[in-house]
Amino acid sequence: MDFGISTFVTDEGIRPDVLGEAAEERGFASLFLAEHSHIPASRETPYPGGDELPRIYYRTLDPFVALTAAAVNTSDLVLGTGVVLLIQRDIIHTAKEAASLDLVSRGRFAFGVGAGWNREEMANHGTDPKTRGALLNEQIAALKAIWTQEQAEFHGKHIDFDPIFAWPKPVRKPHPPILVGGASDAALKRLIEHGDGWIPNPAVSPDDVRRVRRQLADAGRGDLPSQLFGGPADADAIKQYADAGLDHYGFMLPTLPEAETLALLDEYARLAAAFRAE
């Protein structure tokens, strides 16, 4: 099992260029960043974590900008989103941003996507929460068309455009891997039909991982890799997820100043090394 870092990069924590370099120096395989465009002041939608919404949600940097900064100081680190709220984004602009990051990083981008949970945030972008799943499915299909076709066009219920030229094309062929978030029936159907990998969060237990892996195998997609975003720095949890068949464990890194962050990265690196040594 590989190990990576999952975090929220904000204006109050370590810079993404410093973080990327430090993660790669310590042997981590990936850096995955969360996204929220904004947080509505109404706060009507309950936070899935159950408590008050953490401060980091209000202050996230744009993940494509932050990951580009991390790309400059690294050479092997996989740079990913965990997850981009694609349903709140223009699909043509996002296709260009993602392909540009893949080009700048020389093919190291991994595109984690999800349907989101904050209904007011979606509504401010003009997205109907009731149809966000269907929209996301079409967006993924449209992205693949834009990335792989010289003249791409798409005609769906939610996404519709006539033939377009759109460059750059991604370095990774046929395109950066699309990692689908979630563990609901709809999310797993999306994963099976459209995904190149699965990116659950810690609300998904090791038993859930086993269940999903069985479902993927039954659907003929048992080779899809799985990547946990935000796992605890706990040896027992690491072992349980590994035994369940998880491929990649992303430690949840709190958003802290540089010195404190580097100390935590050292701790996580020791945990990863201890697991490998068993």
Solvent accessible surface area in square Angstrom, and as a share of the most:
residue,aa,sasa,rsa
1,M,63,0.28
2,D,78,0.40
3,F,1,0.00
4,G,0,0.00
5,I,1,0.01
6,S,2,0.01
7,T,4,0.02
8,F,16,0.07
9,V,7,0.04
10,T,6,0.04
11,D,93,0.48
12,E,81,0.36
13,G,18,0.17
14,I,13,0.06
15,R,154,0.56
16,P,14,0.09
17,D,27,0.14
18,V,41,0.24
19,L,1,0.01
20,G,0,0.00
21,E,69,0.31
22,A,6,0.05
23,A,0,0.00
24,E,44,0.20
25,E,125,0.56
26,R,66,0.24
27,G,53,0.51
28,F,9,0.04
29,A,37,0.28
30,S,1,0.01
31,L,0,0.00
32,F,3,0.01
33,L,2,0.01
34,A,8,0.06
35,E,16,0.07
36,H,18,0.08
37,S,65,0.42
38,H,59,0.26
39,I,22,0.11
40,P,12,0.08
41,A,106,0.82
42,S,64,0.42
43,R,70,0.26
44,E,126,0.56
45,T,16,0.09
46,P,113,0.71
47,Y,45,0.17
48,P,94,0.59
49,G,51,0.49
50,G,65,0.62
51,D,119,0.62
52,E,155,0.70
53,L,15,0.08
54,P,48,0.30
55,R,149,0.55
56,I,41,0.21
57,Y,27,0.10
58,Y,110,0.42
59,R,87,0.32
60,T,22,0.13
61,L,57,0.28
62,D,55,0.28
63,P,1,0.01
64,F,8,0.03
65,V,99,0.57
66,A,1,0.00
67,L,0,0.00
68,T,45,0.26
69,A,30,0.23
70,A,0,0.00
71,A,6,0.04
72,V,110,0.63
73,N,63,0.32
74,T,15,0.08
75,S,79,0.51
76,D,112,0.58
77,L,1,0.01
78,V,50,0.29
79,L,0,0.00
80,G,0,0.00
81,T,0,0.00
82,G,8,0.07
83,V,33,0.19
84,V,0,0.00
85,L,9,0.05
86,L,0,0.00
87,I,5,0.03
88,Q,19,0.08
89,R,46,0.17
90,D,80,0.41
91,I,11,0.05
92,I,67,0.34
93,H,129,0.58
94,T,1,0.00
95,A,2,0.01
96,K,98,0.41
97,E,59,0.26
98,A,0,0.00
99,A,1,0.00
100,S,39,0.25
101,L,3,0.01
102,D,0,0.00
103,L,92,0.46
104,V,73,0.42
105,S,0,0.00
106,R,205,0.75
107,G,12,0.12
108,R,26,0.10
109,F,0,0.00
110,A,5,0.04
111,F,0,0.00
112,G,0,0.00
113,V,0,0.00
114,G,5,0.05
115,A,24,0.19
116,G,25,0.24
117,W,55,0.19
118,N,3,0.01
119,R,112,0.41
120,E,35,0.16
121,E,0,0.00
122,M,1,0.00
123,A,57,0.44
124,N,100,0.51
125,H,79,0.35
126,G,72,0.69
127,T,12,0.07
128,D,70,0.37
129,P,25,0.16
130,K,179,0.76
131,T,55,0.32
132,R,50,0.18
133,G,19,0.19
134,A,49,0.38
135,L,25,0.13
136,L,0,0.00
137,N,44,0.23
138,E,30,0.14
139,Q,3,0.02
140,I,0,0.00
141,A,33,0.25
142,A,0,0.00
143,L,0,0.00
144,K,51,0.22
145,A,10,0.08
146,I,4,0.02
147,W,5,0.02
148,T,69,0.40
149,Q,81,0.36
150,E,116,0.52
151,Q,103,0.46
152,A,1,0.01
153,E,78,0.35
154,F,39,0.16
155,H,104,0.46
156,G,30,0.29
157,K,178,0.75
158,H,64,0.29
159,I,21,0.11
160,D,98,0.51
161,F,22,0.09
162,D,96,0.50
163,P,72,0.45
164,I,39,0.20
165,F,129,0.54
166,A,16,0.12
167,W,125,0.44
168,P,37,0.23
169,K,39,0.17
170,P,1,0.01
171,V,64,0.37
172,R,78,0.29
173,K,143,0.61
174,P,89,0.56
175,H,21,0.10
176,P,0,0.00
177,P,28,0.18
178,I,0,0.00
179,L,12,0.06
180,V,1,0.00
181,G,11,0.11
182,G,36,0.35
183,A,28,0.22
184,S,67,0.43
185,D,122,0.63
186,A,62,0.48
187,A,7,0.06
188,L,5,0.03
189,K,123,0.52
190,R,14,0.05
191,L,1,0.00
192,I,46,0.24
193,E,95,0.43
194,H,39,0.17
195,G,1,0.01
196,D,45,0.23
197,G,0,0.00
198,W,2,0.01
199,I,5,0.03
200,P,1,0.01
201,N,77,0.40
202,P,63,0.40
203,A,93,0.72
204,V,11,0.06
205,S,43,0.28
206,P,24,0.15
207,D,98,0.51
208,D,39,0.20
209,V,0,0.00
210,R,89,0.33
211,R,81,0.30
212,V,0,0.00
213,R,45,0.17
214,R,144,0.53
215,Q,68,0.30
216,L,1,0.00
217,A,61,0.47
218,D,127,0.66
219,A,48,0.38
220,G,67,0.65
221,R,66,0.24
222,G,37,0.36
223,D,122,0.63
224,L,8,0.04
225,P,66,0.41
226,S,1,0.01
227,Q,22,0.10
228,L,0,0.00
229,F,22,0.09
230,G,7,0.07
231,G,0,0.00
232,P,61,0.39
233,A,43,0.33
234,D,63,0.33
235,A,60,0.47
236,D,97,0.50
237,A,16,0.13
238,I,1,0.01
239,K,105,0.44
240,Q,96,0.43
241,Y,12,0.05
242,A,26,0.20
243,D,86,0.45
244,A,8,0.06
245,G,31,0.30
246,L,7,0.04
247,D,62,0.32
248,H,19,0.09
249,Y,0,0.00
250,G,1,0.01
251,F,0,0.00
252,M,56,0.25
253,L,2,0.01
254,P,61,0.38
255,T,31,0.18
256,L,51,0.25
257,P,71,0.45
258,E,82,0.37
259,A,80,0.62
260,E,89,0.40
261,T,0,0.00
262,L,46,0.23
263,A,61,0.47
264,L,39,0.19
265,L,0,0.00
266,D,53,0.28
267,E,71,0.32
268,Y,8,0.03
269,A,22,0.17
270,R,154,0.56
271,L,38,0.19
272,A,2,0.02
273,A,54,0.42
274,A,56,0.44
275,F,46,0.19
276,R,134,0.49
277,A,89,0.69
278,E,159,0.71
